[in-house]
Amino acid sequence: MIERVTFFNEENGFAVLKVKAKGHRDQVTVVGSLPSVSAGEWVTAEGRWVQDREFGQQFRAETLNSTAPTTKEGIEKYLGSGMVKGIGPVYAKKLVDKYGEEIFEIIENQSAKLEDVDGIGPKRRKKIKDAWAEQNVIRQIMVFLHSNAALPNCCVVKRMSDEYAVSSKCGWIQFFSVFQRFLCPSVKSSL
């Protein structure tokens, strides 16, 4: 599980992570590239151990993938990381204490229940719901760009997410047309 994101470059996806890994008492440093990352997520990596002159032992990942957390501890870290506007460490704890592993489903499909948590009213609920939806769109775009060997540029991804969010009910066909408008011809021709 990712304990801390020490560094993340939105331009190319390069990340330095502190990870709780099986078989290791202390946190492990993992370096590699992935579309987006937050504390609390699960990470799988393939690569090799290296001894960096400046930073010491670290796992240099050639393949690095992250997935949403499934444990209460991971979910609380994930939500409390600042990734979702309106939720910091205090509200993350309150939400996970009340809804446990179901909190992602609640935010996405039953957001009115968020108001059952002390301190969350209609304004904060809307802020959380909107931020959650925006993060999901951005994550889909980043994953798609990485899987199509296109280095995501944060400005381009933001413009794409703004345009895609307006017409997201049209589905992936609409997304591909948005995607093609923002990429160079060499990437377009490989689709």
N, C-alpha and C positions, 0 to 999 in steps of 0.2 A: 504494500500500500504506500502511496506517495504521502510522506509526512510533510514535506515542504518543497515548494518550487523555488529553488535558489535563483534561477535565471531562466527567462523564456524570451526568445527573439520572435516576435510576431511576423517579421519579414520572411524568415526562412524556417521557422519551427524548431530551431536549435534550443535544447533545454538542458539544464543542470538540475537534477532532482535529488532529494534526500529521501530514501526509500527504506521502509521496514521490510526486510527480506528474510525468508525462512532460512534457518541455519546460521544466521548472523545475529550476534548479541546487540551490536551497535548498528546505527543507520548506515546504509550503503549509499555512496554517490554514484548516480547513473547519469551518463551524458549521451545524448542522441537527438534525433529529430522526430517530431510528431506534430499533428495538425493543431492541437490545443491541449492544454493540461491544467488541472487544478489539484490542490491538496485534497486528499481523501480518495482519489480515484485509484483503481487497481491498475497495475502496469505489468506487462510482460515484455521481456527483452531477450534478444539473442545477440551475442557479441563475444567480447573477450575482456579479461581483466588486464588493466595497464597500470603502470606506476608513473604518474605524471610528476615531473620535476617540481612543479610549483604547488600542485594540489594533492599530491599523494595518490594512494590507491583508489581507482575508480573503475566502474564497469562501463566500457565504451560499447554502446549498443549500435549494431548495424540495423537491427529491426527493433522498433519500439512501438508498442500499442498501449493505449489506455482505455479503460472502460469505467462507467459510472460505478460508484461504490454500492455495496449491498449490505454492509454491516452498519449498525447504528453509529459506531465510532467513525467510520469512513464517511457516512452521510453527513454527520455533524461537521466534520472537518471540511468537506466539500462545500456545504451550504455556507459555512462560516468563513470561507476563504475570500469573500468579497466578490465572487463571480456573479452572484445574483443580487442586483440592487434591491435594497430593502431588507436584506438578511445579513446580519453580521454574526459574530460568535454567540451573542446572547440570544437572539431570535432563533438561530440554528439549534441551540440546545433546547429551547422551549418547543420548537416544532418537532424535533426528533423525540423528545420526551413524550409528547402527546400522540404523535402518529407513527413513530418508529420507521420501519422500512417502507411504509406506504406513502411517505411524504411526497415523493416525486409524482405519484399518481394523483394525490390530493391537489398539488400545485397545478398540474396540467389539466385535470378534468373535473375537480370538485373544489375550486379555489374559494368558494364561499365559506367552506369549513375553516379556512385560515383565520377567519374572524373569531373563531372559538378560542383562539390563543390570546392570552392577556397582552394588550399593547398593539394588537393588529386590528385596524379598522378598515373601512372601505378603501381609503387612499393607499395605505400600505399594501393591502391585498392586491389592488390593481397594479401598483408598482412592481410587486413580486411577480405577478402573473405575466406582465408585459416583459420584464427582464428575462424571465424564464423562456418565453417564446423567442425572444431575440437571440438568446444564447443558443437555443436549439437550431435556429436557422444558420447562425454563424458556424456552429460545429458541423452541420451537414455540408456547408460550403467548403470548409477547411478540409474535411475528410475527403470530399470529392476531388478537390484540387490536388491533394497529396496523392491520391490513388491514381490520378491521371498525369503524374509526373510534372505538375505545374507548381512552381514555388508560389505559395500564397503571399500576396502583398496585403498588409492590413488595410490600406486605403481602398484597394480594389475589392477586397472581401466586404468591407463596410458598405460600399456603393452597391455591390451585388446583393447583400442581405437586405438593404433598404428597398431595392427594386423587387427582389424576390418576395419579401414579406407582403408587399402590396397585392401580389397575385398568387400567394402560396396555395390557395385553394385549387388552382389549376394543376398542381402536381408537378412531377419531375419533367414533363415535356416542356412546360413553361420555364422551368429552371434551366434546362439545357439551352434554350434560346437566350436567356439572360447570360448564362455562362459563356456562350460563343461571342456575344457582343463585347465582353471584357477581356478576351484572350488574344494572344498573337496568332497569326495565320498558321504557324507551324504546329501549334497545339490543336487548333481547330481541325486541321486536316487529319489528325490521328483519331478523331472521334468516330 
